[in-house]
Amino acid sequence: MGGTEKKLRRTAAAAAAPLLLLAGEAAFFYYYSIVRFPEKKKEKTKRQERREERKRAKKPRARFEETVQEGIRWFLGQQPELVSITSYDGLKLSAYYLPSGQPDKSVVQPDESAAPTKDASSVGTEGQSAVHRPKNVLLLMHGYRAGGLTDFAGLYRFYHEQGYDLLVPFQRSHGPSEGRFICFGVKERYDCRDWAEYAVRRAGKDCNLYLSGISMGCATVLMAAGLPLPPNVRGIIADCGFTSPKDILKCVLKRDYHLPAFPLMNLTELLTKWRAGFGYSDASTLDAMKNCRIPVLFIHGEKDSFVPVQMTLDNYMACTASKELLLVPGAPHAAACLQDPELYQRTALSFMKKYEAAHA
């Protein structure tokens, strides 16, 4: 009888082992992908710094690091204002706001109804009328676990010098913005909407507003297009975004862990719904694009090894609004603006100016 009990225990333990292993893998993947990393307050040893430097050197974007750091230094050197809003679910969200710096947004033109003067050289503002020029604003949403300022470091100065106010949020669970969970655009889309409304309040009800996102920030702005947005939103610049949390997490499981989506994804999603309050299929850029009425410029680097180029092509095909597509040869993930800055800047500026002219 004792021998039979031992055999039953061993059989039960053998059967439970794979389940425990699967549960452990699901918990690890949940914490790794969804939960905010704790802030590291301890000073790093030289050995840790060297190890992190080696890791950074292996990343596809490593060759652009000097340009990125230079862009961040320039941006912070302009002393942008740190502003905040409260999210729909009570989180304090922070962002930098940098006005364009152009002192006069009005152009003085002759008033044809005014009496002519004898000496044109002596005319000041008398007999002239001011024509108001609306502000142009770019709302820039960064990607997954990015530092908040790195993704657009190659674009800040260019956009600013072209006369655009820059609103640069830290997405929830990043930087000074509150939040414990990263939601892959599902909840962040509402934050994007709220930042868009803030931008209009700040820049004026007649401003031209553009939403621009990179990686998860791209998914965020595309998903936000499925929400009621201020009519001031003239266009979206969508750079290397994924189509849904489920799609990109399946890619990560296959590429980095060589694991099938089932059943690990199913268990992880149950944990995510329970703890973080959202499911991997709760929002999709494809669904948002099917009813989109805002013009979209889709951009993707052809050498992106993180978010498949096909996801941008799928978003492009699903989009029912006016749309453009730019694939940048040789560009790794989130680096199209660094790989070919002239092409990127020329295309983005042309896109925005087209829709500013349409609303002039």
C-alpha positions in Angstrom: 0.0 0.0 0.0 2.9 2.3 0.9 4.5 1.6 -2.5 1.3 2.5 -4.3 1.1 5.8 -2.5 4.7 6.7 -3.4 4.0 5.9 -7.1 0.9 8.1 -7.1 2.9 10.9 -5.5 5.6 10.6 -8.1 3.1 10.5 -10.9 1.3 13.6 -9.5 4.6 15.4 -9.1 5.6 14.5 -12.7 2.3 15.7 -14.0 2.5 18.9 -12.0 6.0 19.8 -13.0 5.2 21.0 -16.6 2.2 23.0 -15.3 4.4 24.7 -12.7 7.0 25.4 -15.3 4.3 26.8 -17.6 2.9 29.0 -14.8 6.4 30.2 -14.1 7.0 31.1 -17.7 3.7 32.9 -17.9 4.5 34.9 -14.8 8.0 35.8 -16.0 6.7 36.9 -19.4 4.0 39.0 -17.8 6.4 40.8 -15.5 9.0 41.2 -18.2 6.6 42.6 -20.8 3.9 44.5 -18.8 5.2 45.6 -15.4 7.2 48.8 -15.0 10.9 48.1 -14.1 11.8 49.5 -10.7 14.0 52.6 -10.7 17.6 51.8 -10.0 18.8 54.1 -7.3 22.1 52.4 -6.5 25.2 53.7 -8.3 26.5 51.2 -10.9 29.8 49.6 -10.6 32.3 49.9 -13.4 31.8 46.3 -14.2 28.0 46.9 -14.5 28.6 50.0 -16.7 30.9 48.0 -19.0 28.4 45.2 -19.3 25.6 47.7 -20.2 27.9 49.4 -22.7 28.5 46.1 -24.4 24.8 45.4 -24.6 24.1 48.9 -26.1 26.9 48.4 -28.6 25.1 45.3 -29.9 21.8 47.0 -30.5 21.0 47.9 -34.1 20.6 51.6 -33.2 24.1 51.7 -31.5 25.8 53.4 -34.5 23.4 56.4 -34.0 24.1 56.9 -30.3 26.2 60.0 -30.7 23.5 61.7 -32.8 20.8 60.6 -30.3 22.6 62.1 -27.3 23.4 65.3 -29.2 19.7 65.6 -30.0 18.6 65.1 -26.4 21.2 67.7 -25.2 19.9 70.2 -27.7 16.3 69.6 -26.7 16.9 69.9 -22.9 19.2 72.9 -23.6 16.1 74.8 -24.9 14.7 74.5 -21.4 11.3 73.0 -22.3 8.5 73.4 -19.8 7.6 70.2 -17.8 3.8 70.0 -17.8 1.3 67.4 -16.6 -2.3 66.2 -17.0 -4.4 63.6 -15.2 -5.3 60.5 -17.2 -8.8 59.1 -17.4 -7.9 56.5 -14.7 -6.3 59.0 -12.3 -2.6 58.8 -13.2 -0.4 61.9 -13.3 1.2 62.1 -16.8 4.1 64.3 -17.6 5.4 65.9 -20.8 7.8 68.5 -22.1 6.4 71.4 -24.0 8.7 73.5 -26.2 7.2 76.4 -28.1 8.6 77.0 -31.6 10.2 80.2 -30.4 8.9 82.2 -33.4 8.1 85.6 -31.8 5.3 86.7 -34.1 2.6 84.4 -35.3 0.8 87.3 -37.0 1.7 88.9 -40.3 1.0 92.5 -40.9 -0.6 93.1 -44.3 -2.0 96.3 -45.9 -5.6 97.0 -45.2 -7.2 97.9 -48.5 -10.0 99.7 -46.8 -7.7 102.2 -45.1 -7.0 105.6 -46.7 -3.8 105.7 -48.7 -0.8 107.5 -47.3 1.3 110.0 -49.2 4.7 108.6 -48.2 4.9 104.8 -48.2 8.3 104.8 -46.5 6.7 106.4 -43.4 4.0 103.8 -43.0 4.0 101.8 -39.7 1.2 99.6 -38.7 -1.4 102.3 -39.3 -3.5 101.5 -42.3 -2.6 97.8 -42.0 -4.3 94.7 -40.6 -2.8 91.7 -38.8 -3.4 88.3 -40.4 -3.3 85.6 -37.7 -1.3 82.5 -38.4 -2.3 79.5 -36.4 0.3 77.6 -34.4 1.6 74.3 -35.7 2.1 71.6 -33.0 3.6 68.1 -33.0 2.6 65.6 -30.4 5.5 63.1 -30.2 4.8 59.7 -28.6 7.8 57.5 -27.8 8.1 53.7 -27.9 8.2 50.8 -25.5 10.5 51.2 -22.5 12.3 54.1 -24.4 13.8 56.8 -22.3 11.1 59.2 -23.4 13.4 61.5 -25.3 15.5 59.1 -27.3 13.1 58.1 -30.1 12.7 61.6 -31.5 16.2 62.9 -30.7 17.1 63.1 -34.4 14.0 65.3 -35.2 13.6 67.8 -32.3 15.8 70.5 -33.8 14.5 70.1 -37.3 10.8 70.3 -36.3 11.5 73.2 -34.0 13.3 75.2 -36.6 10.4 74.6 -39.0 8.1 76.4 -36.6 6.5 73.6 -34.8 5.7 73.6 -31.1 6.8 70.3 -29.6 4.7 68.4 -27.0 6.8 65.3 -25.9 4.9 63.1 -23.3 6.4 60.4 -21.2 4.0 57.6 -21.8 2.4 56.1 -18.7 4.8 53.9 -16.7 7.8 55.7 -18.2 9.9 58.5 -16.8 8.1 60.8 -14.4 4.7 59.7 -15.6 2.8 57.5 -13.2 1.6 54.0 -13.8 2.7 50.4 -13.0 1.7 48.7 -16.3 2.7 49.2 -19.9 -0.4 48.6 -22.0 0.9 48.5 -25.6 -1.4 51.3 -26.7 -4.6 49.9 -25.3 -4.8 52.5 -22.4 -2.2 54.8 -23.8 -4.5 55.7 -26.7 -6.7 57.6 -24.2 -3.7 59.4 -22.9 -2.8 60.4 -26.5 -6.3 61.8 -26.9 -6.0 63.8 -23.6 -2.6 65.2 -24.7 -4.1 66.2 -28.0 -6.8 68.1 -26.2 -4.2 69.7 -24.0 -2.2 70.8 -27.1 -5.3 72.5 -28.5 -6.0 74.3 -25.2 -2.4 75.4 -25.1 -1.8 76.4 -28.8 -5.3 77.7 -29.6 -8.5 76.4 -31.1 -7.3 77.1 -34.6 -3.9 75.3 -34.3 -2.7 72.6 -36.7 -1.9 69.5 -34.7 -0.1 66.4 -35.8 0.3 63.1 -33.9 3.5 61.3 -34.4 4.6 58.0 -32.8 7.5 55.6 -33.1 7.1 51.8 -32.3 4.6 51.5 -29.4 4.1 55.2 -29.7 3.0 54.6 -33.3 0.5 52.0 -32.2 -0.7 54.5 -29.6 -1.4 57.3 -32.1 -3.0 54.9 -34.6 -5.3 53.4 -32.0 -6.1 56.9 -30.8 -7.4 57.6 -34.3 -10.3 55.3 -33.5 -11.3 57.7 -30.7 -13.0 61.2 -31.0 -10.1 63.5 -31.4 -10.0 67.3 -31.7 -10.8 68.5 -35.2 -7.4 70.2 -35.2 -5.6 66.9 -35.8 -4.5 67.4 -39.4 -2.5 64.2 -39.8 -0.6 61.3 -38.2 3.0 60.2 -38.8 3.1 56.5 -38.0 6.6 55.1 -37.7 7.2 51.4 -37.3 4.2 50.5 -35.3 2.8 47.1 -34.5 -0.8 46.1 -35.1 -1.9 44.9 -31.7 -0.4 43.7 -28.4 -1.3 40.2 -29.2 0.5 40.3 -32.6 3.8 41.8 -31.3 3.9 39.6 -28.2 3.5 36.5 -30.4 6.4 37.8 -32.5 8.6 38.3 -29.4 7.7 34.8 -28.1 8.7 33.2 -31.3 11.8 35.3 -32.0 13.4 35.7 -28.6 12.1 32.6 -26.7 11.4 30.1 -29.6 8.0 29.3 -27.9 4.6 28.9 -29.5 1.9 31.4 -28.6 -0.4 28.7 -27.1 -0.8 28.1 -24.2 1.7 30.6 -22.8 0.0 33.7 -24.3 -3.4 32.6 -23.0 -2.1 32.2 -19.5 -0.2 35.5 -19.6 -3.2 37.3 -20.9 -5.4 36.0 -18.0 -2.8 37.4 -15.6 -2.6 40.7 -17.5 -6.4 41.1 -17.4 -6.5 40.4 -13.7 -3.6 42.6 -12.7 -3.3 45.3 -15.4 -6.9 45.5 -16.5 -6.6 45.0 -20.3 -6.5 42.2 -22.8 -4.1 41.7 -25.7 -7.0 42.0 -28.2 -8.8 44.9 -26.6 -7.5 47.3 -29.3 -6.0 47.1 -32.7 -4.5 49.6 -35.1 -6.2 47.7 -38.0 -9.6 48.3 -36.4 -8.9 52.0 -36.0 -7.6 52.3 -39.5 -10.8 50.8 -41.0 -12.7 53.9 -40.0 -9.9 56.5 -40.1 -10.6 59.9 -41.6 -7.3 61.5 -40.6 -4.5 61.5 -43.2 -1.6 59.1 -42.3 2.0 59.0 -43.3 3.3 55.4 -42.7 7.0 55.0 -42.2 9.1 51.8 -41.6 12.7 50.9 -41.8 13.3 48.0 -44.2 15.9 46.4 -41.8 13.6 46.4 -38.8 14.1 43.1 -36.9 11.7 43.9 -34.0 8.4 45.0 -35.6 7.9 43.3 -38.9 7.6 45.7 -41.9 4.5 43.7 -42.8 2.6 45.2 -39.9 3.0 48.7 -41.3 2.0 47.4 -44.7 -1.1 45.8 -43.1 -1.9 49.2 -41.4 -1.4 51.0 -44.7 -3.8 48.6 -46.5 -6.4 48.9 -43.8 -6.3 52.7 -43.7 -9.4 54.3 -45.3 -8.1 57.9 -45.1 -5.7 59.7 -47.4 -2.3 57.9 -46.9 1.3 57.8 -47.9 4.0 55.2 -47.4 7.8 55.5 -46.9 10.1 52.5 -46.5 13.6 53.5 -45.6 16.3 51.2 -46.9 18.8 50.0 -44.3 17.0 51.4 -41.3 16.7 49.2 -38.2 13.8 49.5 -35.7 12.9 53.0 -34.7 15.8 54.5 -36.6 14.4 55.6 -40.0 14.9 59.2 -39.1 18.5 58.5 -38.2 19.3 56.3 -41.1 18.3 58.8 -43.8 17.4 62.1 -42.0 17.1 64.1 -45.2 14.6 61.7 -46.8 12.6 61.4 -43.6 12.5 65.1 -42.8 11.6 66.1 -46.4 8.8 63.5 -46.5 7.3 64.4 -43.1 7.5 68.1 -43.7 5.8 67.8 -47.1 3.1 65.7 -45.6 2.3 68.2 -42.9 2.5 71.3 -45.1 0.0 69.7 -47.5 -2.7 69.5 -44.8 -1.8 72.9 -43.3 -2.4 74.4 -46.7 -5.7 72.6 -47.0 -6.9 74.2 -43.8 -5.5 77.6 -44.4 
